[in-house]
Amino acid sequence: MFSEAHFAGILFAPIVLYGLIAAVIFVPIRYWLGRTGFLQWLWHTSLFELSLYICICALVIFIAA
């Protein structure tokens, strides 16, 4: 479990770090899903991407804890 992160004298909550790590994991997965054509088969692409990001963020928090 991370404690606060210090950057330029500003303290960031651990959830910010977890969100950034999840975003780094999410971007290549989203690119790959777009290139394979999987996203075209979905009705609400944005809703799927949001739920995928939330699942990745939850997985990062679960692994870090």
PyMOL Python script that loads the backbone (N, CA, C, O; Angstrom):
from pymol import cmd

cmd.read_pdbstr("""\
ATOM      1  N   MET A   1       0.854  -1.170   0.000  1.00  0.00           N
ATOM      2  CA  MET A   1       0.000   0.000   0.000  1.00  0.00           C
ATOM      3  C   MET A   1       0.900   1.233   0.000  1.00  0.00           C
ATOM      4  O   MET A   1       1.790   1.376   0.838  1.00  0.00           O
ATOM      5  N   PHE A   2       0.644   2.117  -0.962  1.00  0.00           N
ATOM      6  CA  PHE A   2       1.417   3.343  -1.045  1.00  0.00           C
ATOM      7  C   PHE A   2       0.920   4.351  -0.017  1.00  0.00           C
ATOM      8  O   PHE A   2      -0.249   4.345   0.371  1.00  0.00           O
ATOM      9  N   SER A   3       1.830   5.213   0.414  1.00  0.00           N
ATOM     10  CA  SER A   3       1.396   6.363   1.199  1.00  0.00           C
ATOM     11  C   SER A   3       1.310   7.543   0.229  1.00  0.00           C
ATOM     12  O   SER A   3       1.319   7.347  -0.987  1.00  0.00           O
ATOM     13  N   GLU A   4       1.229   8.726   0.742  1.00  0.00           N
ATOM     14  CA  GLU A   4       1.108   9.885  -0.134  1.00  0.00           C
ATOM     15  C   GLU A   4       2.359  10.035  -1.000  1.00  0.00           C
ATOM     16  O   GLU A   4       3.468   9.690  -0.591  1.00  0.00           O
ATOM     17  N   ALA A   5       2.146  10.559  -2.203  1.00  0.00           N
ATOM     18  CA  ALA A   5       3.260  10.820  -3.118  1.00  0.00           C
ATOM     19  C   ALA A   5       3.566  12.316  -3.085  1.00  0.00           C
ATOM     20  O   ALA A   5       2.655  13.143  -3.061  1.00  0.00           O
ATOM     21  N   HIS A   6       4.834  12.648  -3.084  1.00  0.00           N
ATOM     22  CA  HIS A   6       5.275  14.039  -3.075  1.00  0.00           C
ATOM     23  C   HIS A   6       5.750  14.411  -4.473  1.00  0.00           C
ATOM     24  O   HIS A   6       6.603  13.733  -5.045  1.00  0.00           O
ATOM     25  N   PHE A   7       5.198  15.491  -5.020  1.00  0.00           N
ATOM     26  CA  PHE A   7       5.639  15.985  -6.313  1.00  0.00           C
ATOM     27  C   PHE A   7       5.547  17.506  -6.297  1.00  0.00           C
ATOM     28  O   PHE A   7       4.457  18.069  -6.194  1.00  0.00           O
ATOM     29  N   ALA A   8       6.685  18.158  -6.398  1.00  0.00           N
ATOM     30  CA  ALA A   8       6.772  19.626  -6.399  1.00  0.00           C
ATOM     31  C   ALA A   8       6.125  20.218  -5.138  1.00  0.00           C
ATOM     32  O   ALA A   8       5.481  21.265  -5.197  1.00  0.00           O
ATOM     33  N   GLY A   9       6.298  19.551  -4.023  1.00  0.00           N
ATOM     34  CA  GLY A   9       5.767  20.043  -2.766  1.00  0.00           C
ATOM     35  C   GLY A   9       4.277  19.810  -2.569  1.00  0.00           C
ATOM     36  O   GLY A   9       3.691  20.327  -1.618  1.00  0.00           O
ATOM     37  N   ILE A  10       3.665  19.049  -3.443  1.00  0.00           N
ATOM     38  CA  ILE A  10       2.234  18.761  -3.346  1.00  0.00           C
ATOM     39  C   ILE A  10       2.064  17.288  -2.999  1.00  0.00           C
ATOM     40  O   ILE A  10       2.714  16.421  -3.583  1.00  0.00           O
ATOM     41  N   LEU A  11       1.187  17.020  -2.046  1.00  0.00           N
ATOM     42  CA  LEU A  11       0.901  15.640  -1.672  1.00  0.00           C
ATOM     43  C   LEU A  11      -0.278  15.113  -2.489  1.00  0.00           C
ATOM     44  O   LEU A  11      -1.314  15.768  -2.605  1.00  0.00           O
ATOM     45  N   PHE A  12      -0.098  13.923  -3.048  1.00  0.00           N
ATOM     46  CA  PHE A  12      -1.164  13.280  -3.805  1.00  0.00           C
ATOM     47  C   PHE A  12      -1.614  12.035  -3.070  1.00  0.00           C
ATOM     48  O   PHE A  12      -0.795  11.309  -2.507  1.00  0.00           O
ATOM     49  N   ALA A  13      -2.914  11.787  -3.073  1.00  0.00           N
ATOM     50  CA  ALA A  13      -3.472  10.601  -2.438  1.00  0.00           C
ATOM     51  C   ALA A  13      -3.061   9.355  -3.229  1.00  0.00           C
ATOM     52  O   ALA A  13      -2.795   9.445  -4.428  1.00  0.00           O
ATOM     53  N   PRO A  14      -3.008   8.211  -2.576  1.00  0.00           N
ATOM     54  CA  PRO A  14      -2.625   6.988  -3.287  1.00  0.00           C
ATOM     55  C   PRO A  14      -3.545   6.636  -4.453  1.00  0.00           C
ATOM     56  O   PRO A  14      -3.101   6.010  -5.415  1.00  0.00           O
ATOM     57  N   ILE A  15      -4.808   7.023  -4.388  1.00  0.00           N
ATOM     58  CA  ILE A  15      -5.738   6.700  -5.475  1.00  0.00           C
ATOM     59  C   ILE A  15      -5.313   7.373  -6.775  1.00  0.00           C
ATOM     60  O   ILE A  15      -5.609   6.866  -7.857  1.00  0.00           O
ATOM     61  N   VAL A  16      -4.628   8.503  -6.684  1.00  0.00           N
ATOM     62  CA  VAL A  16      -4.131   9.174  -7.889  1.00  0.00           C
ATOM     63  C   VAL A  16      -3.056   8.316  -8.542  1.00  0.00           C
ATOM     64  O   VAL A  16      -3.042   8.157  -9.762  1.00  0.00           O
ATOM     65  N   LEU A  17      -2.161   7.766  -7.740  1.00  0.00           N
ATOM     66  CA  LEU A  17      -1.120   6.889  -8.271  1.00  0.00           C
ATOM     67  C   LEU A  17      -1.723   5.631  -8.877  1.00  0.00           C
ATOM     68  O   LEU A  17      -1.309   5.194  -9.951  1.00  0.00           O
ATOM     69  N   TYR A  18      -2.693   5.052  -8.195  1.00  0.00           N
ATOM     70  CA  TYR A  18      -3.346   3.855  -8.717  1.00  0.00           C
ATOM     71  C   TYR A  18      -4.057   4.156 -10.039  1.00  0.00           C
ATOM     72  O   TYR A  18      -4.026   3.346 -10.965  1.00  0.00           O
ATOM     73  N   GLY A  19      -4.693   5.317 -10.118  1.00  0.00           N
ATOM     74  CA  GLY A  19      -5.365   5.706 -11.351  1.00  0.00           C
ATOM     75  C   GLY A  19      -4.399   5.904 -12.503  1.00  0.00           C
ATOM     76  O   GLY A  19      -4.706   5.541 -13.638  1.00  0.00           O
ATOM     77  N   LEU A  20      -3.233   6.475 -12.223  1.00  0.00           N
ATOM     78  CA  LEU A  20      -2.232   6.653 -13.270  1.00  0.00           C
ATOM     79  C   LEU A  20      -1.664   5.319 -13.737  1.00  0.00           C
ATOM     80  O   LEU A  20      -1.449   5.119 -14.932  1.00  0.00           O
ATOM     81  N   ILE A  21      -1.422   4.414 -12.806  1.00  0.00           N
ATOM     82  CA  ILE A  21      -0.928   3.087 -13.176  1.00  0.00           C
ATOM     83  C   ILE A  21      -1.972   2.357 -14.009  1.00  0.00           C
ATOM     84  O   ILE A  21      -1.638   1.701 -14.996  1.00  0.00           O
ATOM     85  N   ALA A  22      -3.241   2.472 -13.612  1.00  0.00           N
ATOM     86  CA  ALA A  22      -4.316   1.832 -14.366  1.00  0.00           C
ATOM     87  C   ALA A  22      -4.436   2.444 -15.761  1.00  0.00           C
ATOM     88  O   ALA A  22      -4.727   1.728 -16.719  1.00  0.00           O
ATOM     89  N   ALA A  23      -4.220   3.740 -15.893  1.00  0.00           N
ATOM     90  CA  ALA A  23      -4.296   4.389 -17.204  1.00  0.00           C
ATOM     91  C   ALA A  23      -3.179   3.902 -18.119  1.00  0.00           C
ATOM     92  O   ALA A  23      -3.386   3.711 -19.318  1.00  0.00           O
ATOM     93  N   VAL A  24      -1.994   3.701 -17.546  1.00  0.00           N
ATOM     94  CA  VAL A  24      -0.870   3.197 -18.339  1.00  0.00           C
ATOM     95  C   VAL A  24      -1.160   1.784 -18.838  1.00  0.00           C
ATOM     96  O   VAL A  24      -0.760   1.426 -19.946  1.00  0.00           O
ATOM     97  N   ILE A  25      -1.842   0.990 -18.044  1.00  0.00           N
ATOM     98  CA  ILE A  25      -2.217  -0.366 -18.464  1.00  0.00           C
ATOM     99  C   ILE A  25      -3.386  -0.320 -19.449  1.00  0.00           C
ATOM    100  O   ILE A  25      -3.439  -1.114 -20.389  1.00  0.00           O
ATOM    101  N   PHE A  26      -4.319   0.605 -19.236  1.00  0.00           N
ATOM    102  CA  PHE A  26      -5.542   0.674 -20.032  1.00  0.00           C
ATOM    103  C   PHE A  26      -5.301   1.113 -21.478  1.00  0.00           C
ATOM    104  O   PHE A  26      -5.930   0.587 -22.396  1.00  0.00           O
ATOM    105  N   VAL A  27      -4.407   2.060 -21.684  1.00  0.00           N
ATOM    106  CA  VAL A  27      -4.211   2.633 -23.026  1.00  0.00           C
ATOM    107  C   VAL A  27      -3.782   1.580 -24.054  1.00  0.00           C
ATOM    108  O   VAL A  27      -4.373   1.536 -25.132  1.00  0.00           O
ATOM    109  N   PRO A  28      -2.786   0.733 -23.778  1.00  0.00           N
ATOM    110  CA  PRO A  28      -2.459  -0.286 -24.791  1.00  0.00           C
ATOM    111  C   PRO A  28      -3.569  -1.311 -25.008  1.00  0.00           C
ATOM    112  O   PRO A  28      -3.759  -1.795 -26.124  1.00  0.00           O
ATOM    113  N   ILE A  29      -4.306  -1.645 -23.944  1.00  0.00           N
ATOM    114  CA  ILE A  29      -5.422  -2.589 -24.101  1.00  0.00           C
ATOM    115  C   ILE A  29      -6.502  -1.973 -24.982  1.00  0.00           C
ATOM    116  O   ILE A  29      -7.061  -2.649 -25.846  1.00  0.00           O
ATOM    117  N   ARG A  30      -6.796  -0.695 -24.768  1.00  0.00           N
ATOM    118  CA  ARG A  30      -7.803  -0.008 -25.582  1.00  0.00           C
ATOM    119  C   ARG A  30      -7.352   0.063 -27.033  1.00  0.00           C
ATOM    120  O   ARG A  30      -8.159  -0.147 -27.939  1.00  0.00           O
ATOM    121  N   TYR A  31      -6.089   0.353 -27.266  1.00  0.00           N
ATOM    122  CA  TYR A  31      -5.554   0.396 -28.627  1.00  0.00           C
ATOM    123  C   TYR A  31      -5.681  -0.972 -29.295  1.00  0.00           C
ATOM    124  O   TYR A  31      -6.103  -1.067 -30.447  1.00  0.00           O
ATOM    125  N   TRP A  32      -5.320  -2.018 -28.576  1.00  0.00           N
ATOM    126  CA  TRP A  32      -5.387  -3.370 -29.123  1.00  0.00           C
ATOM    127  C   TRP A  32      -6.832  -3.769 -29.434  1.00  0.00           C
ATOM    128  O   TRP A  32      -7.091  -4.386 -30.468  1.00  0.00           O
ATOM    129  N   LEU A  33      -7.763  -3.427 -28.560  1.00  0.00           N
ATOM    130  CA  LEU A  33      -9.171  -3.749 -28.808  1.00  0.00           C
ATOM    131  C   LEU A  33      -9.710  -2.995 -30.017  1.00  0.00           C
ATOM    132  O   LEU A  33     -10.540  -3.517 -30.760  1.00  0.00           O
ATOM    133  N   GLY A  34      -9.242  -1.779 -30.211  1.00  0.00           N
ATOM    134  CA  GLY A  34      -9.657  -1.011 -31.383  1.00  0.00           C
ATOM    135  C   GLY A  34      -9.082  -1.573 -32.673  1.00  0.00           C
ATOM    136  O   GLY A  34      -9.765  -1.608 -33.697  1.00  0.00           O
ATOM    137  N   ARG A  35      -7.836  -2.011 -32.629  1.00  0.00           N
ATOM    138  CA  ARG A  35      -7.190  -2.560 -33.825  1.00  0.00           C
ATOM    139  C   ARG A  35      -7.769  -3.917 -34.224  1.00  0.00           C
ATOM    140  O   ARG A  35      -7.816  -4.243 -35.410  1.00  0.00           O
ATOM    141  N   THR A  36      -8.207  -4.702 -33.256  1.00  0.00           N
ATOM    142  CA  THR A  36      -8.769  -6.013 -33.575  1.00  0.00           C
ATOM    143  C   THR A  36     -10.224  -5.921 -34.026  1.00  0.00           C
ATOM    144  O   THR A  36     -10.771  -6.904 -34.526  1.00  0.00           O
ATOM    145  N   GLY A  37     -10.863  -4.760 -33.861  1.00  0.00           N
ATOM    146  CA  GLY A  37     -12.241  -4.596 -34.274  1.00  0.00           C
ATOM    147  C   GLY A  37     -13.259  -4.998 -33.222  1.00  0.00           C
ATOM    148  O   GLY A  37     -14.460  -5.005 -33.494  1.00  0.00           O
ATOM    149  N   PHE A  38     -12.799  -5.332 -32.026  1.00  0.00           N
ATOM    150  CA  PHE A  38     -13.720  -5.753 -30.967  1.00  0.00           C
ATOM    151  C   PHE A  38     -14.649  -4.617 -30.544  1.00  0.00           C
ATOM    152  O   PHE A  38     -15.819  -4.857 -30.244  1.00  0.00           O
ATOM    153  N   LEU A  39     -14.145  -3.391 -30.518  1.00  0.00           N
ATOM    154  CA  LEU A  39     -14.956  -2.269 -30.047  1.00  0.00           C
ATOM    155  C   LEU A  39     -16.122  -1.957 -30.989  1.00  0.00           C
ATOM    156  O   LEU A  39     -17.096  -1.333 -30.566  1.00  0.00           O
ATOM    157  N   GLN A  40     -16.046  -2.372 -32.234  1.00  0.00           N
ATOM    158  CA  GLN A  40     -17.135  -2.120 -33.178  1.00  0.00           C
ATOM    159  C   GLN A  40     -18.350  -2.993 -32.899  1.00  0.00           C
ATOM    160  O   GLN A  40     -19.455  -2.667 -33.335  1.00  0.00           O
ATOM    161  N   TRP A  41     -18.169  -4.079 -32.193  1.00  0.00           N
ATOM    162  CA  TRP A  41     -19.263  -4.995 -31.884  1.00  0.00           C
ATOM    163  C   TRP A  41     -20.055  -4.579 -30.646  1.00  0.00           C
ATOM    164  O   TRP A  41     -21.068  -5.200 -30.322  1.00  0.00           O
ATOM    165  N   LEU A  42     -19.609  -3.548 -29.962  1.00  0.00           N
ATOM    166  CA  LEU A  42     -20.254  -3.127 -28.713  1.00  0.00           C
ATOM    167  C   LEU A  42     -21.279  -2.040 -28.983  1.00  0.00           C
ATOM    168  O   LEU A  42     -21.131  -1.228 -29.896  1.00  0.00           O
ATOM    169  N   TRP A  43     -22.316  -2.047 -28.167  1.00  0.00           N
ATOM    170  CA  TRP A  43     -23.357  -1.047 -28.317  1.00  0.00           C
ATOM    171  C   TRP A  43     -22.899   0.288 -27.720  1.00  0.00           C
ATOM    172  O   TRP A  43     -22.985   1.323 -28.380  1.00  0.00           O
ATOM    173  N   HIS A  44     -22.418   0.268 -26.482  1.00  0.00           N
ATOM    174  CA  HIS A  44     -21.904   1.461 -25.807  1.00  0.00           C
ATOM    175  C   HIS A  44     -20.406   1.297 -25.591  1.00  0.00           C
ATOM    176  O   HIS A  44     -19.968   0.748 -24.580  1.00  0.00           O
ATOM    177  N   THR A  45     -19.637   1.774 -26.541  1.00  0.00           N
ATOM    178  CA  THR A  45     -18.186   1.639 -26.460  1.00  0.00           C
ATOM    179  C   THR A  45     -17.632   2.400 -25.259  1.00  0.00           C
ATOM    180  O   THR A  45     -16.759   1.897 -24.552  1.00  0.00           O
ATOM    181  N   SER A  46     -18.129   3.594 -25.032  1.00  0.00           N
ATOM    182  CA  SER A  46     -17.624   4.401 -23.922  1.00  0.00           C
ATOM    183  C   SER A  46     -17.917   3.749 -22.574  1.00  0.00           C
ATOM    184  O   SER A  46     -17.080   3.777 -21.672  1.00  0.00           O
ATOM    185  N   LEU A  47     -19.092   3.170 -22.441  1.00  0.00           N
ATOM    186  CA  LEU A  47     -19.446   2.492 -21.193  1.00  0.00           C
ATOM    187  C   LEU A  47     -18.559   1.277 -20.967  1.00  0.00           C
ATOM    188  O   LEU A  47     -18.147   1.010 -19.838  1.00  0.00           O
ATOM    189  N   PHE A  48     -18.264   0.539 -22.032  1.00  0.00           N
ATOM    190  CA  PHE A  48     -17.361  -0.604 -21.920  1.00  0.00           C
ATOM    191  C   PHE A  48     -15.962  -0.154 -21.517  1.00  0.00           C
ATOM    192  O   PHE A  48     -15.334  -0.766 -20.654  1.00  0.00           O
ATOM    193  N   GLU A  49     -15.474   0.917 -22.143  1.00  0.00           N
ATOM    194  CA  GLU A  49     -14.134   1.404 -21.813  1.00  0.00           C
ATOM    195  C   GLU A  49     -14.062   1.896 -20.373  1.00  0.00           C
ATOM    196  O   GLU A  49     -13.064   1.664 -19.692  1.00  0.00           O
ATOM    197  N   LEU A  50     -15.102   2.570 -19.904  1.00  0.00           N
ATOM    198  CA  LEU A  50     -15.122   3.019 -18.519  1.00  0.00           C
ATOM    199  C   LEU A  50     -15.118   1.841 -17.557  1.00  0.00           C
ATOM    200  O   LEU A  50     -14.379   1.845 -16.572  1.00  0.00           O
ATOM    201  N   SER A  51     -15.934   0.836 -17.833  1.00  0.00           N
ATOM    202  CA  SER A  51     -15.983  -0.323 -16.946  1.00  0.00           C
ATOM    203  C   SER A  51     -14.673  -1.103 -16.987  1.00  0.00           C
ATOM    204  O   SER A  51     -14.249  -1.645 -15.966  1.00  0.00           O
ATOM    205  N   LEU A  52     -14.027  -1.167 -18.148  1.00  0.00           N
ATOM    206  CA  LEU A  52     -12.725  -1.827 -18.245  1.00  0.00           C
ATOM    207  C   LEU A  52     -11.685  -1.079 -17.429  1.00  0.00           C
ATOM    208  O   LEU A  52     -10.880  -1.701 -16.736  1.00  0.00           O
ATOM    209  N   TYR A  53     -11.690   0.259 -17.502  1.00  0.00           N
ATOM    210  CA  TYR A  53     -10.758   1.061 -16.718  1.00  0.00           C
ATOM    211  C   TYR A  53     -10.998   0.871 -15.213  1.00  0.00           C
ATOM    212  O   TYR A  53     -10.043   0.757 -14.445  1.00  0.00           O
ATOM    213  N   ILE A  54     -12.243   0.837 -14.801  1.00  0.00           N
ATOM    214  CA  ILE A  54     -12.554   0.643 -13.387  1.00  0.00           C
ATOM    215  C   ILE A  54     -12.096  -0.735 -12.919  1.00  0.00           C
ATOM    216  O   ILE A  54     -11.576  -0.873 -11.811  1.00  0.00           O
ATOM    217  N   CYS A  55     -12.284  -1.745 -13.748  1.00  0.00           N
ATOM    218  CA  CYS A  55     -11.814  -3.093 -13.384  1.00  0.00           C
ATOM    219  C   CYS A  55     -10.295  -3.142 -13.277  1.00  0.00           C
ATOM    220  O   CYS A  55      -9.758  -3.775 -12.367  1.00  0.00           O
ATOM    221  N   ILE A  56      -9.605  -2.486 -14.187  1.00  0.00           N
ATOM    222  CA  ILE A  56      -8.138  -2.457 -14.125  1.00  0.00           C
ATOM    223  C   ILE A  56      -7.683  -1.698 -12.888  1.00  0.00           C
ATOM    224  O   ILE A  56      -6.745  -2.121 -12.213  1.00  0.00           O
ATOM    225  N   CYS A  57      -8.334  -0.585 -12.584  1.00  0.00           N
ATOM    226  CA  CYS A  57      -7.982   0.194 -11.393  1.00  0.00           C
ATOM    227  C   CYS A  57      -8.224  -0.632 -10.124  1.00  0.00           C
ATOM    228  O   CYS A  57      -7.404  -0.603  -9.205  1.00  0.00           O
ATOM    229  N   ALA A  58      -9.327  -1.356 -10.066  1.00  0.00           N
ATOM    230  CA  ALA A  58      -9.605  -2.202  -8.911  1.00  0.00           C
ATOM    231  C   ALA A  58      -8.568  -3.308  -8.784  1.00  0.00           C
ATOM    232  O   ALA A  58      -8.158  -3.654  -7.676  1.00  0.00           O
ATOM    233  N   LEU A  59      -8.143  -3.862  -9.911  1.00  0.00           N
ATOM    234  CA  LEU A  59      -7.112  -4.896  -9.890  1.00  0.00           C
ATOM    235  C   LEU A  59      -5.774  -4.344  -9.398  1.00  0.00           C
ATOM    236  O   LEU A  59      -5.071  -5.010  -8.638  1.00  0.00           O
ATOM    237  N   VAL A  60      -5.427  -3.150  -9.821  1.00  0.00           N
ATOM    238  CA  VAL A  60      -4.188  -2.509  -9.363  1.00  0.00           C
ATOM    239  C   VAL A  60      -4.247  -2.268  -7.857  1.00  0.00           C
ATOM    240  O   VAL A  60      -3.272  -2.522  -7.150  1.00  0.00           O
ATOM    241  N   ILE A  61      -5.369  -1.787  -7.370  1.00  0.00           N
ATOM    242  CA  ILE A  61      -5.514  -1.534  -5.934  1.00  0.00           C
ATOM    243  C   ILE A  61      -5.474  -2.854  -5.156  1.00  0.00           C
ATOM    244  O   ILE A  61      -4.884  -2.926  -4.078  1.00  0.00           O
ATOM    245  N   PHE A  62      -6.098  -3.884  -5.702  1.00  0.00           N
ATOM    246  CA  PHE A  62      -6.090  -5.200  -5.034  1.00  0.00           C
ATOM    247  C   PHE A  62      -4.672  -5.769  -4.956  1.00  0.00           C
ATOM    248  O   PHE A  62      -4.275  -6.317  -3.928  1.00  0.00           O
ATOM    249  N   ILE A  63      -3.927  -5.639  -6.026  1.00  0.00           N
ATOM    250  CA  ILE A  63      -2.557  -6.141  -6.026  1.00  0.00           C
ATOM    251  C   ILE A  63      -1.652  -5.325  -5.101  1.00  0.00           C
ATOM    252  O   ILE A  63      -0.780  -5.884  -4.437  1.00  0.00           O
ATOM    253  N   ALA A  64      -1.855  -4.010  -5.056  1.00  0.00           N
ATOM    254  CA  ALA A  64      -1.015  -3.150  -4.227  1.00  0.00           C
ATOM    255  C   ALA A  64      -1.316  -3.303  -2.737  1.00  0.00           C
ATOM    256  O   ALA A  64      -0.457  -3.035  -1.897  1.00  0.00           O
ATOM    257  N   ALA A  65      -2.514  -3.724  -2.417  1.00  0.00           N
ATOM    258  CA  ALA A  65      -2.902  -3.792  -1.002  1.00  0.00           C
ATOM    259  C   ALA A  65      -2.507  -5.058  -0.356  1.00  0.00           C
ATOM    260  O   ALA A  65      -2.768  -5.252   0.831  1.00  0.00           O
TER     261      ALA A  65
END
""", "prot")
cmd.dss("prot")
cmd.show_as("cartoon", "prot")
cmd.util.cbc("prot")
cmd.orient("prot")
